[in-house]
Amino acid sequence: MKVGEAIAEILKREGVEMVIGYPVNHVLEYAAMADIRPIIVRQERTGAHMADAISRMTSGAKIGVFVMQSGPGAENTYGAIAQAFAESVPLLVMPGGYHRRLAHVSPNYNSTLSMRDITKSAEPINDAREIPSIMRRAFSRLKNGRGGPVLVEIPNDIWNDDVPEPLNYTPVLRTRYGPDPAAVVQAVDLLAGAKRPVIYAGQGVHYAKAWPQLKALAERLSIPVCTSLEGKSAFPEDHQLALGSGGAALPLTVRHFLDTADVIFGIGCSFTETAFGVEMPLGKRVIHATLDPDHVNKDIEAEIALVGDAALMLDAVLAEIDARRLPTPDPRAVADEIQRVRAPWMKKWMVKLKSDEAPFRPYRVLWDLQHTVDVANTIITHDAGSPRDQLSPFWVSTTPLSYIGWGKSTQLGYGLGLAMGAKLACPDKLCINVWGDAAIGFTGMDFETAVRERIPILSILLNNHSMAMELPIMPVSTEKYRSTDIGGDYAAFARAMGGYGERITEVAEIIPAIKRGIAATEAGQPALLEFITCQEIESSKYPRGSGSLYP
């Protein structure tokens, strides 16, 4: 058995159904021989983003795999691996490598050295006989602990080497670990005595599939719930105890309840301090439940730490609550307060959300989108910058894994690959990416990949012919040199690539166009709807401490 055959067989035993990549990497051909679908992209970064989404949408049950050639292919993929690392996504990356005698000769690009800081591990295959052990280590890291990319480099001179038969490989086990029972008792003590507790849930709830337990805890103690952007959809946002999700922009309900809380219970989150996440209030009593002990006290001081799987942790907390027969407070007081804060906030933003202006307010496009699609059967993601901040505070997610939120790293163009990967993982869902005219400039050519590989996604493009967020910080550059001006006919581009493309300029056509785009995807054709919008720069941002000023 040759190296490529062995790798393909191991991937198949591990349940891999598709390998995404760009030639030349012989894993693509050997995968096809093993009845694993190879998917070829136009550029490496988008392909890795697609594989990233496969892992996300299956809570890590299926591992996304991306392969690329040595040298330039690996170099081009670096950003996507860094993005997956920032987002804690389990992703198997298998670049080609230079011949073993040249692997450490400068300036040859050595992936195992260059990518150690953005992977859980980076290991070359130097001996074909070690492939089962190397792949066993790789999949063990992918299936256990906090997620992250794992890299296995395949030297270009090893493909014809022999792997001993029969192939000694069994799919690796998955493990879960739970919190210290004493810490669970302490956590329930603190929750039982709290006057204004708030739950802040992260994407660890998604990977643990702890959605029922999160809802049960919130209802058992009538605790309001907000989520990180990565954790959005972990709690139904139409629930009476839902506050929404927070990123750079956030609903006022999130800001108000965090700022006025006495106890914050972080579940499945890292509390990472980032400009693109919720700015946590200071001086609160914090219970931090996380899978990774390295996250405890990293950014926020924790009074109590529960280290382990989010589902096991919530099970233990719920069991302790029930053993004590703690009363269930009437949720109406909390629900009423949520509505008192939400109502004036929504009234302010409804001016934009329902605006009849032309060019469109992007908020109007996204509001009509939300009220046209079947939200429960839709997976939506944003791109960096304005699309993220205009979508996330107002989109009401009702089912788990229906929103792909991200933001610790903010690469323009990430959303396209995520939507394509989501469609591959969940073919029965309507999968949408919302991007702008800046983001399409980074990864837009892979819309052709969606056409060619029969991945019928819906792309919502907000075209304001400008880098609008930069207007306030580049006034001289804009005035003298028009440095922030960008543009194009992106609907025509989509049609040229073989997809459905439509440019919309009239408010009355927003909803009909969305319906036409959805119909195109249902017929198997990727669709791009280009909405001509104004240069909107206002978003729902509230600094730390401002929430306590509201009733």
N, C-alpha and C positions, 0 to 999 in steps of 0.2 A: 504494500500500500504506500503510495507516494504522499508527500506532505499535504498537497491540496485535497486529496481524497480524504485523508484523516481529519483535516480541519472541517471539511464539509459534513462529514459523518458526525463529528462531535456537535456541530451546530444543529444538525437535524435531531440528534438525541436530546438536545437541550430545548427543543421546541421552536427553534427559529424557523420562520416561514418565509422570510424575505431578507435579502442582503442588499443594502443600498450602497452604491459606490460609483467610482469613476475609474476607468481603465488607465494604465494596465495594472491590474491586480488580479492574479489568477484565481483568487477565491471566488470571483464572480462566475467564472466558467465552471469551476468545480461545484459550486452551489447549484447551478443550473442542472448539471449532471445528476445531482442528488435530489432533484425536484424541489429545490428552494428557489423562489423567484428572485432573479437579479433585477434591480431597478437602477437605471443609469440616469444620472443628473447632469445638468449643464455646468455646475460648479460645486466644488466639494462642500463648502460651508452649508449650503441648503440641504444637501444630502444628509449631513450629520444632524441637522435640525430635524429632518424627517424621522430619522432613527430615534432621536431624542423623544419625539412625541409618541412613538410607539411604546416606549417604556412608560411614559407618563400616563397614557390613556389606559394602560392595563395594570396600573399600580405596581409596575415592575414584574408582573407575572410573565410577560414576554419582554425579552431584552432586545432593544434596538441595536442593530449591527451596521457599522459603516466601514468600508474598506477603500483604500486609495493607493496610488502609486508612491514610490519613494521620492524623496526630494521635493519637487514643487507641489505634488499632490498633498503630501504631509504638511508642508508649509501653509498651503491654502486652507487647511482644515483647522489650524491652530485656534482661530477665534471661536469656532463652533464648539471645540472641546472645552475651551475656557468658559464658554457660556454654560455648558452642561455642568461643569464643575461648580460654578457659582450657584447654579440652581439645584445641586445635589441630585442629578439625574443619572441613573445607572445606564451606561452606554458602552458597548464593546466597540473599540476602535482598533482596526487591524491594518496599519500601513505597511507598504513594502519598505524594505530597507536596502541600503547599499550592500554589495558583497561583503562578507564578513571580514575579509582582509582590509577593506577600505572604510569600514563603519566608523572608525574613530580618527579618520584622516580629515583634517580641515581642508576646505570648507564644506565637506559633505554633511548634509543635514541628518542628524541622528535623533530620531523621534524619542527613543527611550531616555535620552539625556535631556532633550529640549522640553519634553512634556511631563517631566516628573512632578512639577509644581502644580499641574492642572489635572492630575489623574490620581486615583487611589493607588494605582501601581502601573509601572511601565516596564515591560520585560521583553527582551528579544528571544526568538527561537534560535539558539545557536547549535542545537543538536536535535535532529528529527526524532530521536528516541524519547526525548523529553516532552514531546507535544502533549500527551495525555496529562502529565503533571502540570505543565504550564497552563493549559486550558482549564484544568480543575481549579487551579489557584485563581484564575481570572474570573470564572463563573461564581466561585465562592465569594469573592469580593463584591461581585455584582448583585448577588442574591441576599447578602447579609450585611447588617449594619446600615449606617447612613449611605445613601446613594451617591454615586459619582462615576465618572468615566474610568474605564480600565483599558489599558493599551497593551496589545501584543504585536510586536513588530516581526515581520517575516522577511528575512534577508533574501535578496534576489537570487542568490546562488544555492538555495536550499531546496528548491521545488522538486528536484529530481532525486532527492535523498529518500531513503526507505524508512517507513515507520513500522515497527514490529507488529505482526499479526498473531492472534486476533487482537483487535484494538481494545486496549484495556481502559475503557472509559464508561462510567455510569453517571447520569445526571446528578449534579451535586445537590446536597440537602439545603433546605432553608431553615433558619433558626429564628426564634423570637426570644427576647428576654424582657422581664418585667421589673417594676420598681421595688425598692426596699420596703417591706411591709411597715416598718416603723415610720418611714417617710410618708406613706399613705395615711397613716393615723394622724400625723402632724398636719398634712394637707387638709384633711377633713375637719380637724380642729379649727384651722384658720378659716375655712369656708363657712363653717357653722357659725362662727362669730362675726363674720363680715357683714357690714351694713350695706355696702354698695359693691359687691363683687362683679367682675366682668371677665368673660372668657375671651381669650385671643387665640384663635386656632390657625395653625399653619398647614403646610402640605404634608406633614407627617401623618395627619388624619387621612389624607388620600392614600398614601402608601400602605397604611395599616388597615384601610377600608373600615375605619372606625366611625363612620357616619352615624349609624344607629346609636352608638354609645354616646357620641357628642350630643346628639339631640336629646337622648334620655337624661343626661346630666343637666342640661340647660332646663329642661322641663321639671326635673325632680326638685331643683332648688330655685327655680324661676330666675335664672341668671341670664342676662343679655349676652349675646355672642357677636363678636366681630371676627373677621379673618384677615390674614395677610393677603396680599395679592396672589401669592402662590397657593394659598389655601382657599381662595374664593370658590364657592360651590360646595365646600365641605359641610356647610350648614344652609338649609333652605332659606333664601333671603326674603321669601314671602311669609315667613314665620313671624308670629307676633313678638318674639324675643330677638329677632334679627336686627343687627345694627348696620350690616353691609360690610364691605371690605375696604381696606386701606392700602394705598400706595403713596405715590407723590401727591395725588389727588384723592380725596376721600369724602364720604358723606359726613355732614356735620354731626350726625348721631354717633359715629365712631369717635370723633374728637371729643365730644361732650362726655360720653360715658367713660372713656379712658381717663380724661382729665379729672373727673369727679369720683373716680373709683377709690376704694380703700384697699382692695385686693385685686390683683390682676393674675389670672390663672392662664399661663401660656401653655398650650397643648400642641405638640408636634411642630414646634416652631424653633427657630434659632435665636430670635430677638436681635438679629444682625442689624447694626446701625448702618443705614444706607440712605442716601438722598432720595431713593426711589421706593422707600417703604414708610411705614407709619413711624412718626417721631414719638417715641414712648415718653410719657410723663415721668418726671423724677419724683423720688421720695415715696413711691408706692411699695406696699408689701407684695412680693412676687412669689408665686409658685411656678417653677419652670419644669415642665414635663417635656423631655426631649430624648430622642434616640441616641444622641451623641454627647457623651459626658464632656467633651471639649467645648461644647456650647454653653455649659453652665458657667455663669459669671463672666462670660466673654465680653458682653456689651452691657448687660443689665444685671445688677446685683440681685441674686436670688436668696430668699429666706429659706425656702424649701425646694429641693430638687427631686424630681421623680425621673429616673433614667430608665428608658426602655421603650418598647413598642407602644404606640398610642392606644391601641385597642386593649392591650393587657392592662395598661395603666388606668384607663377609664373603667374597665371591668372591676378593677380592685377598688377604685374610689367609690363606684356605685355600690359595691358590696358592703363597704364600710359604712356608707350612708344608710343603707337599708338595715344593717345590723344594729345601728344606733336608733333606728326608727325616727330619724329626723323629720320634722314636719315639712310639708311642701308649702312654701309661701304662695299666697294668691298672686298670680302673674299679672293681674290687671293693673296694679300700680306701676310696674315696670313698663308694661305695654303702653299705658297711657302716657308715661313720660317720653317714651320713644316717639310717639306720635306728636307730642307737643314740640319736640325738637325738630322732627322731620318735616312737619307741615310748613313752617315758614321757610325752611331751606328749599324744599321742593317748589314752593310758590315763587321764590326768587328765580330758580333755574328754569321753571316752566316758560318763562319769557323766551329763553333760547331753545328749549326742547320743542316748543310748538311754534317757533317763529316761521312766518310766511315770507321772510326776506329772500331775495335772490341777488347775488349768489347765496346759496344756502348757508345757514348756520350748520356746522357739522353735527351739532347736537340734535338738530331736527332730523337729519338723515338717520342717526343712530336710534333716536326715539321711534321713528317709523319702522325701522328695521326690527326693533325689539317687539313691536306690536303687530308685526306681519308674520314672523316666523313662529314655528312651534318651539318655544324656548326650551321646554323639557327635553326635546329630541334634537337639540342643536348644540354643537360644540363651537364656541367662538373664542378667538384670541385677538389680541391687539398687536400693534407694533410699538416701537419705542417712541417716546415723546408725546406729541399731541394726541394721536389715536388712543394711547393708553389712558391718558388723563381725561379724555372726553368720554371714553366708554365705561371704564371700571366703576366710577361712583354710581352710575345710573342703571347699569344693566343688572336686572334682578335674576340671579341664578337660582334655579329651583331643584335641580337634580345634581348628584355628585359627578364630578369630572366633566361638567358641561361648559366650563370656562378654563382656559389655559392662561393663568396669570404668571407674570414673570417680571423681573426688574432689578435683581442684584447686579447683573451686568446688562447693558442696554444696547445691544447691537441692532442697528437698523437693518430691516429685512428678515429678522428672525421669524416673524409671524407667518410668512408664506410657507416655509418648511414645516412649521408646527401644524398648520391646517392640513397640509398634504399628508403628513404622518398620521394625524388624527383620523383622516378619512381612510387610510390604509388599515388602521387598527379598528375603526368603527365604521364600516362601509354603509351601515343603515342610517347613520346620522347625517344631518346637514352640517357641514364643516365650513366655517367662515373665518377669514382673516380680514382684519380692518387695518389698512395702512395708508400712508400718505405718499405724495409725489417724491419725497426724499427717500423713503424706504424702498420703493419700487426700483429706484436707481441702483440699489445695492444687489438685489437678488431677483429682479423682475424676469430675467431670461428663463428662470426655472418655471415660469408659467407654462412655457413650452413643454417642460417635463410633465406637468399635470396633464396636458393634452396627450402627449405621446404615450405616457404610461397609464392613461385612462384613470385619472384620479379627479373626479368631478367635484371640485371645491367651488365655493362662492367667495370671490375677492371683492371687498368693498373698498374702493379707492377714493379717498378724500383729497381732491386736487384743488389747492389754493394758489398754485403757480408761485409758491414761495416757501422758503424755510421760515415759517411764521414765528416760531419760538425764538429765533435769533434776531428778529427785527429790533427788539428793545436794546440788545447788546451790540448790534452792528449798525448803528444809524448812519455813520459816516461812510462805511463800506457800501451800504445800500444806496445812499443818496448819490455818491460820486461814481460808483462802479457797478451798481446793481448786483452786488455780490450774493445777495440772498435770493435772487430770481432763479427759479427752475421751472420746468414745464414740459409738456408733451401731450400728444393725443394718445392716451393710454388705452382707450377703448379700441381704437384702430389697431394698436399694437396687439391687443388680445385677439382680435379677428385675424390679424396676419399670422399669429402663432397657431391658428386653428381652433381657437376657443370662441365663446360667445362674448362679445364686447358691446357695451352700450354707454353712451355719454348722456347724462341727465342734467338738465339746466332749469327745469320747471318744477315747482313744489308739487303740483298736481300729479306729476309723473313719478314721484319717489316710490310710492307703494306699488303702482303697476309695474315699474321697472324691477323692483325687488321680486315680485311674483314671476316676472319673465325670467329673471336670473335663476330663481329656484327651479323653475320648470326646465331650464337648460341643464342644470345639474342632475335633475331626475331623469333626463334623457341621456345622461352619461357624458355631458360636455362641461368642462370647466367654464366658469363665467366670471367676467370682470365687469363690475358696474362702476363707472367713473362719475362721481358727483362733483360738480363744480361748486366749490365752497368759498366763503369769505376767509380772510386771514385772521381767524379766531385765535386769540392768545390767552383768554381768561379760562381758568379751570378752578375746580372746587378745592382750593387749598386753604388749610387752617393750621397755623403754627401751634406748636406745643403750648398748652396753657390757655389758648383762646376758647376752648370748649367750655371752660368753667364760667364763662361770661354769659352763657345762655341758660334759659330756665330749664 
